[in-house]
């Protein structure tokens, strides 16, 4: 009975209508950080936000981000790690893995054996992957069969504009990029929702859940001759589109990596333009902030700074381009060889990693104004409150050193623990375990986000700015504020 009373009290305190005294009410606001942005940096914030919006509008798939980032790094003086014979302090390098993973860094003044400063973000986002044989016809329409990637609310993908993006590898090994949406006159695809007038007929079978098998987009509806009622005639326009536009056949889709992604345009949001609305901000917001931090640095940091942009985080980081692979360690081995003139002896790299510090730069949940009962308001992250540091899995000494670093650089940060007391504490929803599992001190430092894993997410432009500063400070490539 006592547990029931305590549980009821918790719900009452968290409820929106709670009217207890000021000393009893949980906080629903945190101090915002807009006023702490130096006047000289207001234009920098806007430029950063606009560049990010341009990038996230153009780049929708992992391969697109890696290609763009690699080109940008190369144009900024970063050399390919495979071509680097020597890496002296201040030298900049990068390498790619299967066009889906990118690793870049700046050599420090101290040898690699003294430890590293590592930031890891992920560039994959929730989407609807096409199946190997996706084309079929039904009810006078041609459809694309999909399989959802990452955790989604399936109903959110109904009745919204979608683009087909990705890459097809033909029989002769040629790579063909599919980038629907690059041209202003490109069409959109839609997964039609069931009309409200008849949805009650399916409710007893589906309830509020949309079956995953129904997440198939309508791709065409006009038969080849304008009147046939056969499946082959309905599918013919799609097959012709593949042949004319991309020079491929339906069989080539068996060796393709294609996905349906939201076609919503990223933009500034709110009447005050304080926020950014876009698809895929988990985790491309942190990915962008880390890229800008690394590129905007100057000189040689004290410790070698490394940033990793990985794939497959939304499905547990498997495969050669996920953080669970050996690709990161292979890159570090090559970097050590180029800086020291020899590969590390057995145990040396592990010893260096034990002296290293790492941040998992992945977005975190922001307090939702309509659902305060889903989190602990006292410990939740809030939009505009600055980057969030979550001490789950981090030791106190590392936390203290990070806090001192942020104070030195005058960067406001907020603590965040998005898990309600009625749920288990979770430290394994990012790539952090694959960093700390190598022996590094580590924690999550992220940007708070509303609408996570939805087709259209919200972040604060101020949080993007402060994350850029925080990542630069941690990597040691940014000068402290005067």
Residue pairs with C-beta under 8 A, 6 or more apart in sequence:
7 422
10 421
10 422
11 373
12 18
13 20
13 24
13 25
13 26
14 26
14 372
14 373
14 377
15 372
15 373
16 370
16 372
18 25
18 26
26 372
26 376
26 377
26 378
27 377
27 378
28 367
28 372
28 377
29 382
30 382
30 385
30 414
31 385
31 412
32 384
32 385
32 462
33 384
33 385
33 386
33 412
33 462
33 463
33 466
34 274
34 384
34 462
36 410
36 412
37 45
37 462
37 465
38 481
41 465
44 465
45 461
45 462
45 464
45 465
46 461
48 292
48 461
48 464
48 465
48 468
49 268
49 276
49 461
49 464
49 465
51 292
52 266
52 276
52 285
52 288
52 464
53 266
53 267
53 268
53 276
53 278
55 68
55 284
55 288
56 266
56 278
56 279
56 280
56 281
56 284
56 288
57 265
57 266
57 278
58 64
58 68
58 182
59 65
59 68
59 284
60 163
60 165
60 179
60 181
60 261
60 279
60 280
61 165
61 166
61 167
61 259
61 261
62 100
62 123
62 124
62 311
62 321
63 99
63 100
63 166
63 167
63 177
63 257
64 165
64 179
65 102
65 123
65 284
65 287
65 309
66 96
66 99
66 100
66 101
66 102
66 123
66 309
67 99
69 102
69 104
69 291
69 309
70 94
70 96
70 102
72 291
72 295
73 92
73 94
73 104
73 291
73 295
74 80
74 94
76 92
76 295
77 92
78 92
78 93
78 94
78 104
79 91
79 92
79 93
79 94
80 93
80 94
80 95
81 93
81 94
81 95
81 103
81 331
81 334
81 335
81 338
82 95
82 334
84 91
84 93
84 338
85 338
86 338
86 339
86 341
87 93
87 107
87 335
87 338
87 339
88 107
88 339
89 107
89 108
89 109
89 300
90 106
90 107
90 299
90 300
91 106
91 107
91 339
92 104
92 105
92 106
92 107
93 104
93 105
93 106
93 107
93 335
93 338
94 102
94 103
94 104
94 105
95 102
95 103
95 104
95 331
95 334
96 102
96 103
97 103
97 320
97 321
97 325
97 327
97 331
98 320
98 321
100 311
100 321
101 308
101 309
101 310
101 311
101 320
101 321
101 322
101 327
102 123
102 308
102 309
103 306
103 307
103 308
103 309
103 327
103 328
103 331
104 294
104 306
104 307
105 294
105 304
105 305
105 306
105 307
105 335
106 294
106 297
106 300
106 301
106 304
106 305
106 475
106 477
107 300
107 304
107 335
107 339
108 114
108 116
108 117
108 300
108 301
108 302
108 303
108 304
108 305
108 476
109 300
109 301
109 302
109 303
110 302
110 303
110 304
111 339
111 340
112 304
112 332
112 335
112 336
112 339
112 340
112 344
112 352
113 340
113 344
113 348
113 351
113 352
113 355
114 303
114 352
114 355
115 303
115 352
115 353
115 355
115 356
115 357
116 303
116 304
116 305
116 306
116 332
116 352
116 353
116 356
116 357
116 358
116 440
117 301
117 303
117 304
117 305
117 306
117 356
117 357
117 358
117 474
117 475
117 476
118 305
118 306
118 307
118 308
118 356
118 357
118 358
118 359
118 435
118 440
119 290
119 306
119 307
119 308
119 358
119 359
119 361
119 471
119 474
119 475
120 307
120 308
120 309
120 310
120 323
120 358
120 359
120 360
120 361
120 431
120 434
120 435
121 283
121 286
121 287
121 290
121 307
121 308
121 309
121 310
121 360
121 361
121 362
122 283
122 287
122 309
122 310
122 311
122 312
122 313
122 314
122 317
122 323
122 362
122 431
123 283
123 284
123 287
123 309
123 310
123 311
124 149
124 150
124 311
124 312
124 313
124 314
125 150
125 261
125 279
125 280
125 282
125 283
125 284
125 314
126 148
126 149
126 150
126 151
126 152
126 282
126 314
126 453
127 148
127 149
127 150
127 259
127 260
127 261
128 146
128 147
128 148
128 149
128 157
128 162
128 215
128 217
128 259
128 260
128 261
129 146
129 147
129 148
129 149
129 257
129 258
129 259
130 144
130 145
130 146
130 147
130 164
130 166
130 253
130 256
130 258
130 259
130 260
131 145
131 146
131 147
132 253
132 254
132 256
133 145
133 250
133 253
133 254
134 144
134 145
134 146
134 253
134 258
135 142
135 143
135 144
135 145
135 219
135 235
135 238
135 239
135 250
135 253
136 142
136 143
136 145
136 231
136 235
137 143
137 231
137 232
137 234
137 235
140 221
140 229
140 234
141 218
141 219
141 220
141 221
141 234
142 218
142 219
142 220
142 221
142 234
142 235
142 237
142 238
143 216
143 217
143 218
143 219
144 164
144 189
144 216
144 217
144 219
144 260
145 216
146 215
146 216
146 217
146 259
146 260
147 212
148 154
148 157
148 212
148 215
149 259
149 314
149 315
150 314
150 315
150 453
151 314
151 453
152 453
153 453
153 454
154 209
154 210
154 211
154 212
154 215
155 193
155 208
155 209
155 210
156 454
156 455
157 191
157 215
157 260
157 455
158 191
158 192
158 193
158 210
158 215
159 190
159 191
159 192
159 193
160 190
160 191
160 262
160 263
160 264
160 455
161 188
161 189
161 190
161 262
161 263
161 264
162 188
162 189
162 190
162 191
162 217
162 260
162 261
162 262
162 263
163 180
163 181
163 186
163 188
163 189
163 260
163 261
163 262
163 263
164 178
164 180
164 189
164 258
164 259
164 260
165 178
165 179
165 180
165 181
165 258
165 259
165 261
166 177
166 178
166 256
166 257
166 258
166 259
167 175
167 176
167 177
167 178
167 256
167 257
167 258
168 175
168 176
168 178
168 246
168 248
168 252
168 253
168 255
168 256
168 257
168 258
169 175
169 176
169 252
169 255
169 256
170 176
170 247
170 248
170 252
170 255
171 252
171 255
176 246
176 247
176 248
176 252
178 246
178 256
178 258
180 186
180 187
180 188
180 189
181 188
181 263
188 263
189 217
189 218
189 219
189 260
190 217
190 218
191 214
191 215
191 216
191 217
191 218
191 260
192 218
194 202
217 260
219 238
220 234
220 235
220 237
220 238
220 241
221 234
222 237
223 229
223 230
223 233
223 234
223 236
223 237
224 233
224 236
224 237
224 240
225 233
228 234
239 249
239 250
242 248
242 249
242 250
242 252
242 253
243 249
261 279
261 280
262 279
262 455
262 456
264 277
264 278
264 279
264 455
264 456
266 276
266 277
266 278
266 279
267 276
267 277
267 278
268 275
268 276
268 277
268 461
269 275
269 276
269 277
269 458
273 461
274 384
274 460
274 461
274 462
275 383
275 458
275 459
275 460
275 461
276 285
276 458
276 459
276 460
276 461
276 464
277 456
277 457
277 458
278 456
278 457
279 455
279 456
279 457
280 457
281 363
281 447
281 449
281 457
281 458
281 459
282 362
282 363
282 449
282 452
282 453
282 457
283 313
283 361
283 362
283 363
285 363
285 447
285 449
285 459
285 464
285 467
286 361
286 362
286 363
286 446
286 447
286 467
287 309
287 361
288 464
289 361
289 447
289 464
289 467
289 468
289 471
290 307
290 309
290 361
290 471
291 307
291 309
292 468
293 307
293 468
293 469
293 471
293 472
293 475
293 477
293 478
294 305
294 307
294 471
294 472
294 475
294 477
296 468
296 472
296 477
296 478
297 305
297 472
297 475
297 476
297 477
297 478
298 477
298 479
299 477
301 475
301 476
301 477
302 476
303 356
303 476
304 335
304 339
305 475
305 476
305 477
306 332
306 335
307 475
308 323
308 328
310 317
310 321
310 322
310 323
310 431
311 319
311 321
311 322
312 318
312 319
312 321
312 322
313 322
313 323
313 362
313 430
313 431
316 322
316 324
317 323
317 324
317 431
317 434
318 324
319 325
320 327
321 327
323 431
323 434
323 435
324 434
329 349
329 438
332 349
333 343
333 344
333 349
336 343
336 344
336 348
336 349
336 352
337 343
337 344
344 352
350 438
350 439
353 438
353 439
353 440
354 439
354 440
356 439
356 440
356 441
357 398
357 440
357 441
357 442
357 474
358 432
358 435
358 436
358 440
358 441
358 442
359 442
359 443
359 444
359 445
359 471
359 474
360 430
360 431
360 432
360 435
360 442
360 443
360 444
360 445
360 446
361 444
361 445
361 446
361 467
361 471
362 430
362 431
362 444
362 446
363 446
363 447
363 448
363 449
363 452
363 459
364 381
364 388
364 390
364 416
364 418
364 444
364 446
364 447
364 448
364 449
365 375
365 380
365 381
365 416
365 418
365 448
365 449
365 452
366 380
366 381
366 382
366 383
366 448
366 449
366 450
366 458
367 375
367 377
367 380
367 381
367 382
367 383
367 448
368 374
368 375
368 450
374 420
375 418
375 419
375 420
376 417
376 419
376 420
376 421
379 415
379 416
379 417
380 416
380 417
380 418
381 388
381 414
381 415
381 416
381 418
381 448
382 414
382 448
383 448
383 450
383 458
383 459
383 460
383 463
384 460
384 462
384 463
385 412
385 414
385 448
385 463
386 411
386 412
386 413
386 414
386 462
386 463
386 466
387 411
387 413
387 414
387 445
387 446
387 447
387 463
387 466
387 467
387 470
388 413
388 414
388 415
388 416
388 444
388 445
388 446
388 447
388 448
389 399
389 402
389 413
389 414
389 415
389 416
389 443
389 444
389 445
390 415
390 416
390 417
390 427
390 443
390 444
390 445
390 446
391 399
391 415
391 443
392 417
392 425
392 426
392 427
392 443
392 444
393 427
393 432
393 433
393 436
393 442
393 443
394 441
394 442
394 443
395 441
398 441
398 442
398 443
399 443
402 443
402 445
402 474
403 413
405 473
405 474
406 412
406 413
406 470
406 473
408 473
408 480
409 469
409 470
409 473
409 478
409 480
409 481
410 480
410 481
411 466
411 469
411 470
411 473
412 466
413 445
413 466
413 470
414 448
416 446
416 448
417 425
419 425
419 426
427 433
430 444
432 442
432 443
432 444
435 442
436 442
445 467
445 470
445 471
445 474
446 467
447 459
447 463
447 464
447 467
448 459
448 460
448 463
449 457
449 458
449 459
450 457
450 458
450 459
451 457
451 458
469 478
472 478
473 480
